[in-house]
Amino acid sequence: MPIDERDLLRRMFDAAVESAQPAHALPPFLPKSPTGRTLVVGAGKASAAMARALEDHWQSDLRGIVVTRYGHAVECRRIEVVEAAHPVPDAAGVAAARRILASLAGAMRDDLVIALISGGGSALLALPADGVSLSDKQQVNRALLASGATIAEINCVRRHLSAIKGGRLAAAAYPARLVTLAISDVPGDDPIDIASGPTVGDPTTREDARDLLRRYAIGVPASVAAFLETDAAESIKPDDARLANAQYRLIATPQKALEAAADVARTAGVTPFILSDSIEGEARDAGKVLSGLARQVATRGQPFAPPCVLLSGGETTVTVRGDGRGGRNVEFLLAFALALRSVPGVYALAADTDGVDGAEEIAGAIATPDTLTRAFEHHRSAVNDLERNDAHAFFEALGDSIVTGPTRTNVNDFRAILVTGG
């Protein structure tokens, strides 16, 4: 049976997103009810959906508050859901973080605190440390996002400018038992990088944060520079006694999402190969590298024979050079198409599993063997659009954008390169 390339790519992406939906990913990881109260806190693009799944499967009383991205709320009965800005924090996020900390005041040893943590929590759970203003954090955050720094590097700085991240939320929950249920959106699934690790110990130091700012030549407000010189900037360390009652459970990961997509491919008679769930680096560089691999598969049958699909995840970065409408997934895809130069039988999809690539309410796009030809017909220059970081405009003009709306989950980038063999 002939392969409908676009349909197969989209079904693989949808399966990856579905695998990380809290409604079925969260219940198997629920802890036992406590003898005391159950308090719920949370932050991230999936936190509202996680709160709803928790309510639907929790038999005892509970109450709490979570913060999610604007437009990602889900109606809950007992857990309050508030919305704030992402990727640059706003005053609503600061207010939510203060309320979340305050909700844990008076937590007792017999109580259970359930923390619902997912990608996006770093910006949404925004509580600047004393002496650092919201505008200071916004300035540093914007500069980091445009610098090409990895998410681990960005989150290191965020942890040391925060009054709630870097284990500080866990410290506030002590002496209650703390169980974190997390959806990973970071390469390697390291808990300190998922929402900047509000409930886990942080092995990095304020010296590390200062070094990163120097490495990327990021100028910071005087208040930030002064704060990073103080002991107050140090995060909670892994051996801190206040973490003794804390547990961490990953309920969904990029690897599980890729495996779900692989199952769809097999059913369609296409052999899947998972290259990696943690690809990092410049998006356009990753596009060039994977285009070379796709070309070898398509023209030489090496190292894999068509029909096959090459699956990968992770989180690439974009060093912003232009003033266009871009995101790391579409930047990857445009660089991929340019480097591939219309090799027959190669199709690709790149999208963010949260439904938002960059600042656009567009998840990503699809590239086909005739992408560059159709772009010429639409008077689009792939080279110019890539230089301007304007890949959303490029694929939108071709009708190849993927728009999902808020998926209310997040296991980060998803890439599928389908090689049909002709």
Backbone torsions as a table, in degrees:
resi	resn	phi	psi	omega
1	MET	NA	131.6	-179.7
2	PRO	-60.7	149.1	179.6
3	ILE	-89.9	129.1	169.7
4	ASP	-88.5	98.7	-168.8
5	GLU	-61.0	-47.7	-178.9
6	ARG	-62.4	-43.5	-179.2
7	ASP	-62.8	-43.5	-179.4
8	LEU	-64.9	-43.4	178.1
9	LEU	-59.4	-45.1	-178.7
10	ARG	-66.8	-38.4	179.0
11	ARG	-66.3	-34.9	176.0
12	MET	-65.9	-43.4	177.7
13	PHE	-62.0	-45.6	-179.7
14	ASP	-61.6	-38.0	178.6
15	ALA	-66.0	-38.3	177.9
16	ALA	-62.1	-44.2	178.9
17	VAL	-65.7	-43.8	-178.1
18	GLU	-62.9	-34.5	-179.2
19	SER	-62.0	-23.8	-176.9
20	ALA	-103.2	10.9	178.7
21	GLN	-71.0	127.2	-177.1
22	PRO	-58.3	-28.6	-175.9
23	ALA	-54.2	-35.5	178.6
24	HIS	-115.7	-16.3	179.6
25	ALA	-81.5	-28.2	-174.3
26	LEU	-83.6	-44.2	-172.9
27	PRO	-51.7	-39.8	-178.3
28	PRO	-63.6	-13.9	-174.6
29	PHE	-107.0	8.5	-177.1
30	LEU	-67.9	139.9	176.7
31	PRO	-80.0	173.5	175.0
32	LYS	-75.5	150.8	179.0
33	SER	-64.8	146.9	-179.8
34	PRO	-87.7	171.3	171.7
35	THR	-79.3	-23.0	177.9
36	GLY	-99.3	-145.7	-177.4
37	ARG	-82.9	158.7	169.5
38	THR	-112.6	116.3	-179.5
39	LEU	-110.0	134.3	-176.8
40	VAL	-117.5	130.8	173.1
41	VAL	-132.7	161.2	178.9
42	GLY	-179.7	161.9	179.1
43	ALA	-156.7	142.8	176.5
44	GLY	137.9	169.7	-178.7
45	LYS	-67.7	-22.0	179.5
46	ALA	-101.6	-0.5	-169.8
47	SER	-63.6	-35.7	179.9
48	ALA	-67.8	-44.6	177.4
49	ALA	-65.1	-34.5	176.4
50	MET	-66.6	-39.8	178.6
51	ALA	-62.6	-41.1	179.3
52	ARG	-65.3	-42.6	178.5
53	ALA	-63.4	-38.4	177.8
54	LEU	-63.9	-47.5	178.8
55	GLU	-57.9	-41.6	-176.0
56	ASP	-67.3	-20.7	-175.0
57	HIS	-120.7	5.5	-178.7
58	TRP	-100.9	121.9	-173.5
59	GLN	-85.0	-21.3	-176.7
60	SER	-98.0	178.4	176.6
61	ASP	-67.7	149.4	172.3
62	LEU	-158.7	161.2	175.5
63	ARG	-155.2	159.3	179.0
64	GLY	168.5	-169.3	-177.7
65	ILE	-149.5	137.7	175.9
66	VAL	-132.1	157.4	178.1
67	VAL	-122.9	133.7	179.7
68	THR	-132.5	176.5	-178.7
69	ARG	-72.9	148.7	174.6
70	TYR	-51.6	130.6	179.4
71	GLY	89.1	-4.4	-176.7
72	HIS	-108.3	11.9	-178.0
73	ALA	-71.4	152.3	174.1
74	VAL	-131.2	138.9	-178.5
75	GLU	-67.2	127.4	176.1
76	CYS	-125.3	159.4	-176.0
77	ARG	-96.5	-40.7	-173.8
78	ARG	-116.2	-15.8	179.2
79	ILE	-108.3	125.8	179.9
80	GLU	-77.2	134.4	177.4
81	VAL	-113.1	123.6	174.8
82	VAL	-118.5	158.4	-176.8
83	GLU	-118.4	149.8	179.8
84	ALA	-150.5	-177.9	-172.9
85	ALA	-89.0	150.9	174.7
86	HIS	-151.2	137.1	12.3
87	PRO	-92.7	-9.3	177.7
88	VAL	-99.1	124.5	-174.8
89	PRO	-64.5	156.7	176.2
90	ASP	-133.4	-177.7	-176.3
91	ALA	-63.8	-31.8	178.7
92	ALA	-64.2	-37.7	176.8
93	GLY	-66.1	-38.6	178.0
94	VAL	-63.5	-46.2	179.8
95	ALA	-62.3	-40.7	179.2
96	ALA	-64.5	-42.2	179.9
97	ALA	-63.2	-40.0	177.9
98	ARG	-62.4	-43.0	-179.8
99	ARG	-66.6	-36.5	178.6
100	ILE	-64.3	-44.9	176.6
101	LEU	-61.7	-44.6	-177.9
102	ALA	-63.5	-31.0	-178.1
103	SER	-66.5	-17.7	-179.4
104	LEU	-96.1	-3.0	178.4
105	ALA	-62.2	130.6	179.8
106	GLY	84.6	8.6	177.0
107	ALA	-60.5	136.0	-174.8
108	MET	-111.2	166.8	-176.8
109	ARG	-60.7	-31.2	-179.6
110	ASP	-81.7	-5.9	-178.9
111	ASP	-84.7	160.3	174.3
112	LEU	-121.4	127.8	173.8
113	VAL	-107.4	122.9	175.3
114	ILE	-106.4	119.2	178.9
115	ALA	-103.3	123.6	-179.5
116	LEU	-103.4	104.9	-169.2
117	ILE	-120.5	133.7	177.7
118	SER	-150.7	173.1	-178.1
119	GLY	-57.8	144.2	-175.1
120	GLY	98.0	-14.0	-178.1
121	GLY	-64.2	-24.6	179.9
122	SER	-60.1	-43.9	179.8
123	ALA	-82.4	-35.9	-175.0
124	LEU	-73.6	-33.9	-180.0
125	LEU	-94.5	68.8	-170.5
126	ALA	-102.3	106.3	175.6
127	LEU	-133.9	95.4	-177.8
128	PRO	-59.9	143.4	176.2
129	ALA	-64.7	159.7	178.4
130	ASP	-56.0	131.1	-179.1
131	GLY	94.1	-9.5	177.8
132	VAL	-114.8	126.5	-178.0
133	SER	-89.6	165.5	176.0
134	LEU	-61.7	-41.8	179.6
135	SER	-63.2	-34.5	175.7
136	ASP	-61.8	-47.4	-179.0
137	LYS	-65.4	-38.8	178.3
138	GLN	-61.3	-42.4	-179.7
139	GLN	-62.9	-46.7	-179.6
140	VAL	-65.9	-40.8	-178.7
141	ASN	-62.5	-45.7	179.8
142	ARG	-61.6	-42.5	-179.1
143	ALA	-65.3	-40.2	178.6
144	LEU	-64.8	-42.9	-178.1
145	LEU	-64.1	-29.3	-179.0
146	ALA	-93.4	-3.3	-170.6
147	SER	-85.5	-18.9	-172.3
148	GLY	90.4	4.4	177.3
149	ALA	-66.1	149.4	177.0
150	THR	-72.3	163.8	179.8
151	ILE	-63.8	-33.8	178.0
152	ALA	-64.8	-39.1	179.4
153	GLU	-69.4	-42.9	178.0
154	ILE	-60.1	-44.7	-177.0
155	ASN	-70.1	-27.4	175.0
156	CYS	-60.3	-45.8	178.4
157	VAL	-65.4	-44.4	-179.3
158	ARG	-57.4	-42.5	-177.4
159	ARG	-61.1	-34.7	-174.7
160	HIS	-88.9	0.4	173.9
161	LEU	-113.2	12.9	-171.3
162	SER	-114.0	151.2	174.0
163	ALA	-101.2	5.3	-176.9
164	ILE	-136.2	-25.7	-179.9
165	LYS	-88.3	-178.1	-179.6
166	GLY	62.5	40.5	177.3
167	GLY	86.3	-5.2	-174.4
168	ARG	-71.5	-30.0	175.8
169	LEU	-67.3	-38.5	177.1
170	ALA	-63.4	-41.2	179.2
171	ALA	-61.8	-36.1	179.5
172	ALA	-69.5	-27.3	-179.3
173	ALA	-79.0	-21.3	-178.1
174	TYR	-61.0	139.2	10.5
175	PRO	-95.6	13.8	178.6
176	ALA	-64.4	158.3	172.2
177	ARG	-74.1	132.8	-177.5
178	LEU	-117.6	126.5	174.4
179	VAL	-123.5	117.8	177.2
180	THR	-96.2	127.2	173.1
181	LEU	-108.3	117.4	-169.7
182	ALA	-126.8	144.9	169.5
183	ILE	-108.4	120.4	-175.4
184	SER	-81.9	134.7	173.5
185	ASP	-125.3	18.1	-174.3
186	VAL	-123.3	148.7	175.8
187	PRO	-59.6	127.9	179.3
188	GLY	89.1	-10.7	176.7
189	ASP	59.3	28.9	-178.9
190	ASP	-72.4	121.0	-177.8
191	PRO	-56.0	-27.8	-178.5
192	ILE	-70.4	-16.6	-178.8
193	ASP	-102.6	-11.6	176.4
194	ILE	-80.2	108.6	-175.5
195	ALA	59.4	27.5	-179.9
196	SER	62.5	27.7	169.5
197	GLY	57.0	56.8	-179.8
198	PRO	-67.4	-20.1	-175.0
199	THR	-118.9	15.7	179.3
200	VAL	-132.6	156.6	177.4
201	GLY	-67.7	148.7	-174.7
202	ASP	-115.4	114.2	180.0
203	PRO	-78.2	-12.6	179.4
204	THR	-80.3	164.8	-174.4
205	THR	-124.5	168.7	176.7
206	ARG	-64.5	-28.0	175.0
207	GLU	-63.9	-38.6	176.5
208	ASP	-61.0	-43.4	179.9
209	ALA	-62.7	-42.9	179.1
210	ARG	-64.3	-41.2	179.8
211	ASP	-62.0	-40.0	-179.6
212	LEU	-65.7	-40.9	178.0
213	LEU	-62.9	-38.2	177.1
214	ARG	-69.3	-41.0	-177.3
215	ARG	-60.1	-39.8	-178.4
216	TYR	-95.6	11.2	176.1
217	ALA	52.5	46.3	-179.2
218	ILE	-96.4	115.0	175.0
219	GLY	-76.4	134.6	-177.1
220	VAL	-121.5	155.8	175.9
221	PRO	-58.1	153.1	-178.5
222	ALA	-57.8	-35.3	-179.4
223	SER	-63.6	-37.9	179.1
224	VAL	-68.7	-46.5	178.8
225	ALA	-59.5	-41.7	-179.6
226	ALA	-67.4	-41.5	-178.6
227	PHE	-63.6	-40.7	-178.1
228	LEU	-67.6	-9.5	175.4
229	GLU	-89.4	-6.6	-175.7
230	THR	-101.0	158.6	177.1
231	ASP	-65.2	-24.5	-179.0
232	ALA	-64.4	-19.4	179.7
233	ALA	-78.0	-10.1	-177.8
234	GLU	-75.8	137.8	-178.9
235	SER	-85.0	175.2	178.4
236	ILE	-75.5	130.8	-175.7
237	LYS	-91.4	158.0	-174.5
238	PRO	-59.1	-26.4	-178.5
239	ASP	-92.1	9.3	-179.8
240	ASP	-64.1	133.4	-176.8
241	ALA	-61.7	-24.8	-178.3
242	ARG	-73.3	-5.9	177.2
243	LEU	-98.2	4.2	-174.1
244	ALA	-62.6	-30.8	-176.7
245	ASN	-100.4	19.1	-174.7
246	ALA	-103.8	136.4	174.7
247	GLN	-124.1	152.4	-177.2
248	TYR	-131.6	125.6	-176.8
249	ARG	-128.7	119.2	176.0
250	LEU	-83.2	121.1	-177.0
251	ILE	-101.3	-18.6	177.7
252	ALA	-154.6	144.2	-175.7
253	THR	-142.4	162.1	174.5
254	PRO	-57.4	-37.7	-179.6
255	GLN	-62.2	-44.3	178.5
256	LYS	-61.9	-35.9	178.9
257	ALA	-66.5	-41.4	178.1
258	LEU	-65.9	-36.9	177.8
259	GLU	-65.4	-36.3	177.1
260	ALA	-64.7	-41.0	177.3
261	ALA	-65.5	-37.7	179.2
262	ALA	-62.2	-37.0	178.4
263	ASP	-62.4	-39.4	178.4
264	VAL	-63.6	-42.5	179.8
265	ALA	-62.1	-46.2	-179.4
266	ARG	-58.8	-43.2	179.7
267	THR	-60.6	-31.1	179.7
268	ALA	-85.3	1.3	179.4
269	GLY	82.6	19.8	179.4
270	VAL	-113.3	130.0	-178.0
271	THR	-78.8	123.8	179.5
272	PRO	-93.0	146.2	172.7
273	PHE	-131.4	117.2	177.8
274	ILE	-86.8	110.8	-177.3
275	LEU	-75.8	-45.1	-179.3
276	SER	-175.8	148.3	173.7
277	ASP	-101.1	10.6	-172.8
278	SER	-142.9	43.3	176.9
279	ILE	-74.9	129.3	178.7
280	GLU	-125.9	-173.9	-179.8
281	GLY	102.2	179.3	179.8
282	GLU	-61.3	133.1	-177.4
283	ALA	-58.3	-42.5	-177.7
284	ARG	-69.5	-31.3	176.7
285	ASP	-69.3	-41.8	176.8
286	ALA	-61.5	-37.3	177.8
287	GLY	-61.9	-42.4	178.8
288	LYS	-64.8	-43.9	-178.3
289	VAL	-63.7	-48.1	-177.9
290	LEU	-71.3	-24.2	174.1
291	SER	-66.9	-36.5	177.1
292	GLY	-64.2	-39.6	177.1
293	LEU	-66.4	-43.5	179.8
294	ALA	-62.8	-39.1	178.8
295	ARG	-63.0	-41.7	-179.8
296	GLN	-64.5	-40.0	177.9
297	VAL	-65.4	-44.7	-175.3
298	ALA	-70.1	-37.4	-172.9
299	THR	-100.5	-23.7	-177.0
300	ARG	-118.2	-13.6	-175.4
301	GLY	68.8	25.7	-179.7
302	GLN	-130.8	145.6	-7.0
303	PRO	-80.4	1.5	-179.8
304	PHE	-127.0	147.6	179.0
305	ALA	-93.7	135.3	175.0
306	PRO	-70.0	157.7	-3.2
307	PRO	-78.9	136.5	179.8
308	CYS	-151.9	166.3	176.2
309	VAL	-131.8	134.0	179.3
310	LEU	-100.7	116.3	-175.4
311	LEU	-108.3	140.6	176.5
312	SER	-154.7	158.2	176.8
313	GLY	-139.8	-164.7	-178.4
314	GLY	122.1	-153.5	179.1
315	GLU	-150.4	102.9	176.0
316	THR	-80.7	176.5	179.9
317	THR	-129.8	162.5	176.8
318	VAL	-129.8	122.4	170.1
319	THR	-86.4	111.4	-172.6
320	VAL	-71.3	123.3	179.0
321	ARG	-116.8	-27.4	-175.5
322	GLY	-118.7	-169.2	-175.9
323	ASP	-115.9	23.9	-175.7
324	GLY	-85.6	-175.9	177.9
325	ARG	-98.9	100.7	-174.8
326	GLY	-131.4	171.9	174.1
327	GLY	-158.1	161.1	-172.9
328	ARG	-67.1	-32.1	-179.2
329	ASN	-71.3	-44.5	179.1
330	VAL	-73.7	-28.7	174.8
331	GLU	-66.1	-43.0	173.6
332	PHE	-55.6	-48.5	-173.2
333	LEU	-66.7	-39.5	179.4
334	LEU	-67.7	-41.6	176.3
335	ALA	-64.4	-37.9	177.1
336	PHE	-60.3	-48.8	-178.2
337	ALA	-64.2	-40.6	179.2
338	LEU	-63.3	-44.6	-177.7
339	ALA	-71.9	-31.7	-177.1
340	LEU	-73.9	-33.9	176.7
341	ARG	57.6	50.9	168.6
342	SER	63.8	38.3	173.6
343	VAL	-64.7	127.9	-178.8
344	PRO	-61.5	146.8	173.1
345	GLY	78.1	14.7	179.2
346	VAL	-119.6	122.0	180.0
347	TYR	-126.7	149.2	-178.1
348	ALA	-146.6	148.1	173.5
349	LEU	-128.1	136.0	173.5
350	ALA	-137.5	126.3	-176.1
351	ALA	-156.3	158.1	176.0
352	ASP	-94.1	131.8	-173.8
353	THR	-69.8	-10.3	176.1
354	ASP	-88.9	-4.4	179.4
355	GLY	89.2	1.5	-177.2
356	VAL	-131.2	113.4	177.3
357	ASP	-105.6	111.5	-173.7
358	GLY	75.0	-132.1	179.7
359	ALA	-101.5	2.0	-175.8
360	GLU	-93.2	145.5	174.5
361	GLU	-80.9	49.8	179.0
362	ILE	-131.8	128.4	-175.1
363	ALA	-73.5	-37.8	-176.2
364	GLY	170.3	-143.3	-176.6
365	ALA	-163.1	174.7	176.8
366	ILE	-122.1	138.0	174.0
367	ALA	-114.6	142.6	-178.4
368	THR	-127.5	170.1	-179.9
369	PRO	-58.9	-24.2	-179.4
370	ASP	-103.4	18.1	-179.6
371	THR	-56.4	-48.1	-176.8
372	LEU	-68.6	-35.8	177.4
373	THR	-64.3	-45.9	179.8
374	ARG	-66.8	-33.9	177.4
375	ALA	-62.0	-41.8	178.4
376	PHE	-60.9	-41.0	179.3
377	GLU	-65.8	-27.0	179.1
378	HIS	-95.8	9.9	177.4
379	HIS	61.0	39.4	175.0
380	ARG	-110.4	137.0	175.2
381	SER	-101.9	112.5	179.9
382	ALA	-61.7	-39.2	180.0
383	VAL	-63.5	-48.1	-179.0
384	ASN	-65.7	-41.1	-179.6
385	ASP	-65.8	-35.4	177.2
386	LEU	-67.3	-42.1	179.8
387	GLU	-64.5	-31.6	-179.3
388	ARG	-89.1	4.7	-173.5
389	ASN	53.2	46.4	-174.0
390	ASP	-117.0	38.4	-173.7
391	ALA	-68.4	-29.4	177.1
392	HIS	-63.2	-42.2	178.7
393	ALA	-63.5	-38.0	179.9
394	PHE	-60.3	-55.6	-175.5
395	PHE	-73.0	-29.2	177.1
396	GLU	-64.1	-39.7	179.1
397	ALA	-62.7	-29.6	-179.4
398	LEU	-87.9	-7.2	-176.2
399	GLY	75.6	23.1	-175.1
400	ASP	-108.4	10.9	177.2
401	SER	-71.0	151.5	173.9
402	ILE	-109.6	116.9	179.8
403	VAL	-118.6	117.5	-177.4
404	THR	-110.1	-20.7	-165.2
405	GLY	76.0	177.0	179.7
406	PRO	-59.6	124.2	178.0
407	THR	-87.0	-16.8	-180.0
408	ARG	61.8	30.5	167.8
409	THR	-150.4	177.5	-177.3
410	ASN	-167.8	104.6	170.2
411	VAL	-118.7	27.0	170.0
412	ASN	71.9	-150.4	-171.0
413	ASP	-66.5	144.8	174.1
414	PHE	-131.8	127.8	178.7
415	ARG	-131.2	133.8	176.6
416	ALA	-134.5	122.0	178.6
417	ILE	-112.9	111.5	-175.7
418	LEU	-99.3	121.8	179.0
419	VAL	-115.2	112.8	-174.1
420	THR	-92.0	-18.1	179.8
421	GLY	90.1	17.0	176.7
422	GLY	139.3	NA	NA
